[in-house]
Amino acid sequence: MTLPTNTVTQYSTEGNREDLMDMIYDISPTDTPFMNGIGRGTANAVLNEWLTDSLDAASSNIALEGDDPTALTHSPVSRVANYCQISQKTVIVSGTARAIDQAGRADQLAYEVAKRGKEIKRDMEATLTGGSGAAPQVASAGGVGTGRALASLEAWLSTNKTSDGVSASGATTPGASGDPLIPTVGPTDASTAGTFEKASLDAVIKECWSAGGDPTVIMVGPHNRTVVSGFSGISTLQTDANARQDVTLIGAVDFYKSNFGILKLVPNRFQRDQTAFVLDMDYFSVNYLRPMELNELAKTGDSEKRQMLVEYTLCVKNEASSGKITDLLTS
């Protein structure tokens, strides 16, 4: 085909209007299954403390007839604590940016505040479960020039644990120490990660139950969510036909039936994928010294400033209720 001479096309014209949709599309995930699944509490100091106790081991308990009993050895309760951590985001938007007509949002300041609030929520989920760094986050009192840090879930779980890695030093978690008990030293990951094994999951569930817990959730990262679905003996491809003859192929496991109850399988985008948690969710809460707040900062020029801030900690009411499998392959 040949274009006729002197044909006017959009390539040679000026003033073509842009076709910009009045929407902003963002698929960044904001689901926080651990934080949403546990309780919410209140902290009244930067060091949030609570108490734990345990019963003596069960025995046959045979007493003599006419015996003059003596008092049992007193076992004091344990004092446990975690530091409150401050998380914040600051937004500064110029007067011009708020005045101009922008696609997808009516007010740039409101848009930025909403966006940063979602980001803090994601930060909290990553921090509470283990931290986004190379090693699980542990507690720190902080100081001048250093922020306080809460001890994450990974640092707390020290009683019921196993490792599927090679040279599995990650299975040895120091846990809480001192007075009050605080996890200030975290586990060290194995030198080589290993495949998530069904036997390891069963072993940790058993340990949690034997200790007195009643775990109901297996929380895993994206890769190991698929590994659990492939465990031998529990995952079978099925078809489901409804009345309209629409067919669904089912190839995933949503619940895991163990010898000690049925546990829900929950994927978490923000925990470390190399660790799988077996959780009794009743024994955890997020305790807030300062719930999420929006502060208007002093105006120092042609801009508006807002600070979003939250001060919180993880309360682990009794870490022996839950457990973990560490040093797992992530791909």
C-alpha positions in Angstrom: 0.0 0.0 0.0 1.1 3.5 -0.8 0.3 6.6 1.3 -1.1 9.4 -1.0 1.0 12.5 -1.4 0.4 15.3 1.3 -1.7 13.0 3.5 -1.9 14.5 7.0 -1.1 11.9 9.7 -0.8 12.1 13.5 3.0 11.8 13.0 3.2 15.3 11.4 0.6 17.2 13.5 1.1 19.2 16.6 -1.3 19.5 19.6 -2.4 15.9 19.9 -4.0 15.5 23.2 -2.6 12.8 25.5 -4.8 9.8 26.4 -3.9 9.4 30.1 -6.3 7.3 32.1 -7.5 8.9 35.4 -6.3 5.8 37.4 -3.1 4.6 39.1 -2.6 0.9 39.1 -0.6 -0.6 41.9 -0.5 -4.3 42.6 2.0 -4.1 45.5 0.7 -6.6 48.1 -0.6 -5.3 51.4 -1.9 -8.4 53.1 -0.4 -9.0 56.5 -1.5 -12.5 57.7 0.5 -12.7 60.9 -0.4 -9.3 62.2 -4.0 -9.7 61.2 -4.2 -13.1 62.8 -2.9 -12.3 66.2 -4.3 -10.2 69.1 -3.8 -6.5 69.8 -2.7 -5.1 73.1 -1.4 -2.1 74.9 2.1 -1.2 76.1 2.7 1.4 78.8 6.5 1.7 78.6 9.2 1.2 76.0 10.0 -2.1 77.7 6.8 -4.1 77.5 6.8 -6.9 80.1 4.6 -9.9 80.9 4.8 -13.1 83.0 4.9 -16.8 82.1 4.6 -19.9 84.2 4.4 -23.7 83.8 3.1 -26.7 85.8 5.3 -29.5 87.2 5.5 -32.6 85.0 2.7 -35.1 85.5 3.6 -38.0 87.7 1.9 -41.0 89.4 1.7 -38.9 92.7 1.5 -41.7 95.3 1.1 -40.4 98.9 1.6 -42.3 102.2 -1.4 -42.9 104.4 -1.2 -40.6 107.4 1.8 -38.8 105.9 2.8 -35.3 107.2 3.4 -33.5 103.9 6.1 -31.0 103.2 5.7 -27.9 101.0 6.7 -28.3 97.4 9.7 -26.3 96.0 8.4 -22.9 94.9 8.8 -22.2 91.2 8.5 -18.4 90.6 7.0 -17.1 87.4 9.3 -15.8 84.7 9.4 -12.2 83.7 9.6 -11.7 79.9 9.9 -8.6 77.9 10.3 -7.0 74.4 11.2 -3.5 73.4 8.9 -1.1 71.6 10.1 -0.2 68.1 9.2 3.1 66.3 8.4 2.9 62.6 7.7 6.0 60.7 7.4 7.5 57.2 7.6 11.2 56.4 5.8 12.9 53.5 6.7 16.4 52.1 4.7 17.7 49.2 5.2 21.1 47.6 2.3 23.6 47.3 2.5 23.4 43.5 2.2 19.6 43.5 -1.0 20.0 45.6 -2.4 22.7 43.3 -2.0 21.2 39.9 -4.5 18.8 38.3 -3.0 15.4 38.4 -4.3 12.1 36.9 -5.4 9.4 39.3 -5.5 11.4 42.5 -7.3 14.5 43.7 -4.7 15.6 46.2 -1.0 14.5 46.1 -0.6 14.9 49.8 -3.5 12.6 50.6 -2.3 10.1 48.0 1.2 10.0 49.5 -0.1 9.6 53.1 -2.3 6.7 52.1 0.6 5.1 50.2 3.1 5.4 53.1 0.6 4.1 55.6 0.4 0.8 53.5 4.2 0.7 53.4 4.4 0.9 57.2 2.0 -1.9 57.6 4.2 -4.1 55.3 7.3 -3.0 57.3 5.6 -4.1 60.5 4.7 -7.6 59.1 8.2 -8.2 57.9 9.6 -7.0 61.3 7.3 -9.0 63.4 7.9 -12.3 61.6 11.6 -12.1 61.2 12.8 -9.0 59.6 13.7 -8.3 56.0 17.5 -8.6 56.5 19.8 -11.6 56.2 19.3 -12.6 59.8 16.2 -12.6 62.1 15.8 -9.3 64.0 16.6 -9.4 67.7 15.8 -7.0 70.5 17.9 -3.9 71.2 17.4 -1.3 73.8 18.8 1.4 71.5 20.4 4.6 72.7 21.5 8.0 71.5 21.6 7.8 67.8 20.3 4.2 67.7 16.7 3.2 67.4 15.1 0.5 69.7 14.4 -2.8 68.0 11.9 -5.5 68.9 12.7 -9.2 68.9 11.0 -10.9 66.0 9.1 -14.1 66.0 12.1 -16.0 64.6 14.2 -14.9 67.5 11.6 -16.0 70.1 10.9 -19.5 68.9 13.6 -21.6 70.6 11.8 -24.6 72.3 10.2 -26.4 69.3 12.4 -26.2 66.3 14.3 -28.2 63.7 16.4 -27.5 60.6 16.3 -29.0 57.2 19.6 -27.4 56.3 23.2 -28.7 56.1 25.5 -27.8 59.0 22.3 -26.8 60.7 23.4 -24.2 63.2 20.1 -22.4 62.6 18.3 -25.1 64.6 20.1 -23.8 67.7 18.2 -20.6 68.7 19.5 -18.9 71.9 16.0 -17.6 72.7 15.3 -15.2 75.6 17.9 -14.7 78.3 18.6 -12.2 81.2 16.2 -10.7 83.7 13.7 -10.0 82.3 14.0 -12.6 79.5 14.6 -10.9 76.2 16.0 -12.4 72.9 19.0 -10.3 72.2 21.0 -13.0 70.2 19.4 -14.6 67.2 19.9 -17.9 65.4 22.6 -18.4 62.8 21.4 -19.8 59.5 22.9 -23.1 58.2 25.7 -22.9 55.7 23.6 -24.7 53.1 19.8 -24.7 52.9 17.8 -27.9 52.5 14.4 -29.1 51.1 11.4 -28.6 53.4 10.5 -32.2 54.6 7.2 -33.5 55.8 8.9 -35.3 58.7 10.2 -32.0 60.0 6.8 -30.4 59.9 5.2 -33.4 61.7 8.0 -33.4 64.4 7.6 -29.7 65.2 3.7 -29.9 65.4 4.2 -32.8 67.8 6.6 -30.8 70.0 4.2 -27.9 70.1 1.3 -30.1 71.2 3.4 -32.0 73.8 4.5 -28.7 75.3 0.9 -27.6 75.7 0.2 -25.6 72.5 -2.6 -26.2 70.1 -1.2 -24.9 66.8 -3.7 -24.1 64.1 -1.6 -22.3 61.4 1.4 -23.3 59.2 2.8 -20.0 57.9 5.3 -20.2 55.0 6.8 -18.1 52.3 5.8 -18.4 48.6 8.2 -21.1 47.6 7.6 -23.4 50.5 3.9 -22.9 50.2 4.2 -24.9 47.0 6.5 -27.4 48.6 3.9 -28.3 51.2 1.3 -28.9 48.5 3.7 -31.4 47.0 4.3 -33.4 50.2 3.9 -37.1 49.5 0.7 -38.6 50.7 -1.3 -35.4 51.2 -1.5 -33.7 47.8 -3.7 -35.3 45.1 -4.9 -33.7 41.9 -8.7 -33.6 41.9 -11.4 -32.4 39.6 -14.6 -30.7 40.9 -17.6 -30.3 38.5 -20.5 -28.1 39.5 -24.1 -28.2 38.1 -23.0 -26.1 35.1 -20.3 -28.6 34.3 -17.6 -26.0 34.9 -14.5 -28.0 35.9 -11.9 -26.9 38.5 -8.5 -28.7 38.8 -7.4 -28.7 42.4 -3.7 -29.1 42.9 -3.0 -27.4 46.2 -3.3 -28.1 49.9 -5.2 -25.5 52.1 -5.3 -27.5 55.3 -2.9 -30.0 56.8 -4.3 -32.8 58.8 -1.7 -33.8 61.3 -1.8 -36.4 64.2 -2.5 -33.5 66.5 -5.2 -31.5 64.6 -5.9 -29.7 61.4 -3.8 -26.7 60.6 -4.5 -24.0 58.0 -1.7 -23.4 55.5 -1.2 -19.6 55.2 1.3 -18.0 52.8 3.1 -14.9 53.8 4.9 -12.6 51.3 6.8 -10.7 54.0 8.3 -13.4 56.2 11.7 -15.0 55.4 10.9 -17.8 52.9 13.6 -20.0 54.4 11.6 -20.4 57.7 8.3 -22.2 58.2 6.2 -21.4 61.3 3.9 -23.7 63.2 1.7 -21.2 65.2 -0.8 -21.2 68.0 -2.0 -17.7 67.2 -3.6 -17.2 70.6 -0.2 -16.7 72.2 0.9 -13.7 70.3 -0.2 -10.0 70.1 1.0 -6.7 68.8 1.2 -4.3 71.7 1.0 -0.6 70.9 2.7 2.1 72.9 1.5 4.5 70.3 -1.0 3.3 67.6 -0.6 4.6 64.1 -0.8 8.4 64.1 -0.5 11.1 61.5 1.4 14.2 62.7 1.4 17.6 60.9 5.0 18.8 61.0 6.0 22.5 61.2 5.7 24.4 57.9 9.1 25.8 57.0 8.5 26.7 53.3 6.3 26.1 50.3 5.4 22.6 51.2 3.2 20.5 53.5 4.9 17.9 55.8 3.3 14.9 57.5 4.8 12.2 59.6 3.2 8.8 60.0 4.4 7.0 63.1 3.7 3.8 65.1 5.4 2.5 68.3 4.8 -1.2 68.9 6.2 -4.5 70.0 5.6 -8.3 69.7 4.2 -9.9 72.8 5.0 -13.6 72.8 2.9 -14.9 75.7 4.6 -18.3 75.7 6.9 -19.2 72.9 6.7 -23.0 73.6 3.2 -22.9 72.2 4.6 -22.6 68.6 7.6 -23.7 66.6 9.6 -23.4 63.4 11.5 -25.3 60.7 14.5 -23.3 59.5 17.1 -23.3 56.8 14.8 -24.2 53.9 15.5 -23.7 50.2 13.7 -20.7 48.7 13.7 -21.7 45.1 
